Amino acid sequence: MDEDRVKKQEGLIRSVLYKNLMEDYTPFPLDKKLAVKWAAGLNVPRGGRVIIYTSYMYQMASVFKSYEKYVPTLGSLGKSRILASIGSRFIKPSDEDVERSVKILQNIYRMVSRVKADVGYLYEEEPYSGSLLYELGFLDEFKEYGRKVLQFFREKGVEEIITVDPHTTNTLANLKRYINFDIPFKNYITMIGTVKGGGKFVMHDSCLYSRFLDMYDTVRDKAKSAGIELVEDPTVTGKGVGFCCGGPVGPLNDELSNNIARARATALKSVYENVLVACPLCYVNLEPYCNVKDLAEVIE
Amino acid sequence: MNWVELISMVSAGNYNEVESILREYPYIVEIADHLREEKMKVIENLSTYVDITMRNVEKLGGHAYLAKNKDDARKIAGEIVGENKTVVFSKTNAAYEVGLREYLESRHNEVWETDLGEYLVQISKGWPTHIVAPALDMTREDAAKAVRKIDPSINENSRVEDIVAAVRKFLMTKYVKADVGITGANAVAADSGAIALVENEGNIRIDTVMPQVHISITGIDKIVPTLRDAMDEVMVQAAYAGIYPPTYINVTAGPSSTADIELKRVSPATGPKDFHLILLDDGRMDASQNPDLKEALLCIKCGRCYFSCPIYRILGKDWVSTKSPYNGPTGVMWNYITNKDPWPASYCVHSGGCKEVCPMKINIPEVIKYIKYMGSKNL
């Protein structure tokens, strides 16, 4: 590996991430109108005791994947105000990605609403969870930002959080461990009741769901109970060999990330042609190499 | 077949093999759980166990040394070996870690790796790809090309059997004149000063018996409380490497001896007259005192975590620098312990497969997270 490249990129990412998060609660300047479009269409209540927490993951997954490309520019822009005004214009997901995330989040919200009334949303005020800080190992900054997020949620009167993706769920679990984040949270898959779905897929597990959050069976059970047929091969879909979509290394090395995604897609396709995921990053990383659907696109 | 295709096939093979072994020999899992507990006892009190081990090696008529670092280890081994000797090596990661082969060669010794994979790496002037299968990335054609250097009858059409036979023939000429045999140790029993080694080829057995001097160099993390634990460790290592039962398990307790005359144990007998155990610290003692790092010392180097690691499966030996013989998730931890190099950790994608397949149940992602953090502090 090219250690000099890694050091340079890490240093840049840390400074850009930290500055943006501490000033604006987002990892990079983003168009929040696009991010909240899904909720406006459903008239989701603003705020509330119980909130659905997207952490921008579905809305910005394609942008997260390209983070490496933007960081040098963002780093060189310097002043955060300039950065915000320019950044939100050039870092945009495609219309197709926006529409897809709108459908997914609306579907998740509808499934959640069937078992929980009055679930609100923080709209443009929603803070990013800090996943990138944690996953890249910037633990001091992660804890500091985590305290800020906790304080923010408290000020907003949030008493319960429903997460929609593995990275945010895992981040809250680690905030609980590191800074005693004491607001209860649960992932939507663990709380939705009976759902319907269809299709035949090979499951690509989210690393975080299956091996860190003990949801390997939970996700499978939910899919199967909805009527989805899952094709398994223990050497490809077993808990210990589930591989990765390549997403987490994307910020540091896009080529390596893509090579992992390609290898993973090849293995999955050897089991079955259609792939099911339950994470927005898995979706955007695998999507160029295989037919992929998110769980929230095939159940309702 | 490119690397990604090759390692995918090998990984699936290892997965199936290990699963089959664990089904057929369910006691392995129980042994592994027990071994973890015993190894943790040593890690919690490492300096005491080092002292006990060294005392018991001396009691057997062997010689024991504690090498603080790489330089120290090279000097100790160099003085034992001397110059203008023929040395046969068994695959030993600790020797790789300290650069022992190159050092002995620089002192005008003829040094030969005798593990087939490691021999192929040596004559190709390469670097080990995997901790158990060093030449994992070499095809039959690559191996033939390398072996042709010592046997012109080998060519790219040669069968694997022919290549193996050519190496065997070559190494036999070295074994018979070897002055010193150098091995590692899969485990060192504190209670008895005995070392345990596991292998399939038979080269370790020869290296430990034919030359009149046997040096074992290994990390202090390989110490376990008892000889029973040492036997457990070799069995677990072999099973999770996907080869069980292993062809050979060797125990060496001091120099050769006999008690055939009046039941009086005397030394030497046919085998080596001298046995030397070099225990290598090289960062391990510090690691044992670091709550975020000490679990890494439980690693038995079965190399199974490599196969579940997405980064290793793409980058192979290009991931962890060639300053370390350890690669994959194991290598990220051990390169940090022995070289204080945190940077390979940056590429960890926290897939978590390493933790799932580890027989010692090491929380590898958590250890790597700490190493990432330590790296980020130095940006």
HADDOCK unambig.tbl for C-alpha pairs under 7 A between the chains (distance, minus, plus):
assign (segid A and resid 1 and name CA) (segid B and resid 318 and name CA) 5.96 0.50 0.50
assign (segid A and resid 1 and name CA) (segid B and resid 319 and name CA) 5.20 0.50 0.50
assign (segid A and resid 1 and name CA) (segid B and resid 320 and name CA) 6.93 0.50 0.50
assign (segid A and resid 3 and name CA) (segid B and resid 343 and name CA) 6.27 0.50 0.50
assign (segid A and resid 7 and name CA) (segid B and resid 379 and name CA) 6.56 0.50 0.50
assign (segid A and resid 11 and name CA) (segid B and resid 379 and name CA) 5.90 0.50 0.50
assign (segid A and resid 137 and name CA) (segid B and resid 369 and name CA) 5.94 0.50 0.50
assign (segid A and resid 137 and name CA) (segid B and resid 372 and name CA) 5.06 0.50 0.50
assign (segid A and resid 137 and name CA) (segid B and resid 373 and name CA) 4.65 0.50 0.50
assign (segid A and resid 137 and name CA) (segid B and resid 376 and name CA) 6.83 0.50 0.50
assign (segid A and resid 138 and name CA) (segid B and resid 373 and name CA) 5.84 0.50 0.50
assign (segid A and resid 138 and name CA) (segid B and resid 376 and name CA) 6.30 0.50 0.50
assign (segid A and resid 139 and name CA) (segid B and resid 373 and name CA) 6.23 0.50 0.50
assign (segid A and resid 207 and name CA) (segid B and resid 351 and name CA) 4.98 0.50 0.50
assign (segid A and resid 207 and name CA) (segid B and resid 352 and name CA) 6.52 0.50 0.50
assign (segid A and resid 211 and name CA) (segid B and resid 352 and name CA) 5.73 0.50 0.50
assign (segid A and resid 235 and name CA) (segid B and resid 12 and name CA) 5.31 0.50 0.50
assign (segid A and resid 235 and name CA) (segid B and resid 15 and name CA) 6.48 0.50 0.50
assign (segid A and resid 240 and name CA) (segid B and resid 308 and name CA) 6.67 0.50 0.50
assign (segid A and resid 240 and name CA) (segid B and resid 353 and name CA) 4.46 0.50 0.50
assign (segid A and resid 240 and name CA) (segid B and resid 356 and name CA) 4.98 0.50 0.50
assign (segid A and resid 240 and name CA) (segid B and resid 357 and name CA) 5.70 0.50 0.50
assign (segid A and resid 241 and name CA) (segid B and resid 308 and name CA) 5.07 0.50 0.50
assign (segid A and resid 241 and name CA) (segid B and resid 353 and name CA) 5.69 0.50 0.50
assign (segid A and resid 242 and name CA) (segid B and resid 353 and name CA) 6.80 0.50 0.50
assign (segid A and resid 243 and name CA) (segid B and resid 308 and name CA) 6.51 0.50 0.50
assign (segid A and resid 243 and name CA) (segid B and resid 309 and name CA) 6.69 0.50 0.50
assign (segid A and resid 243 and name CA) (segid B and resid 310 and name CA) 5.60 0.50 0.50
assign (segid A and resid 243 and name CA) (segid B and resid 351 and name CA) 6.15 0.50 0.50
assign (segid A and resid 243 and name CA) (segid B and resid 353 and name CA) 6.90 0.50 0.50
assign (segid A and resid 244 and name CA) (segid B and resid 310 and name CA) 6.30 0.50 0.50
assign (segid A and resid 244 and name CA) (segid B and resid 351 and name CA) 5.69 0.50 0.50
assign (segid A and resid 248 and name CA) (segid B and resid 349 and name CA) 5.19 0.50 0.50
assign (segid A and resid 249 and name CA) (segid B and resid 347 and name CA) 6.02 0.50 0.50
assign (segid A and resid 249 and name CA) (segid B and resid 349 and name CA) 5.82 0.50 0.50
assign (segid A and resid 259 and name CA) (segid B and resid 314 and name CA) 6.98 0.50 0.50
assign (segid A and resid 260 and name CA) (segid B and resid 310 and name CA) 6.52 0.50 0.50
assign (segid A and resid 260 and name CA) (segid B and resid 314 and name CA) 6.54 0.50 0.50
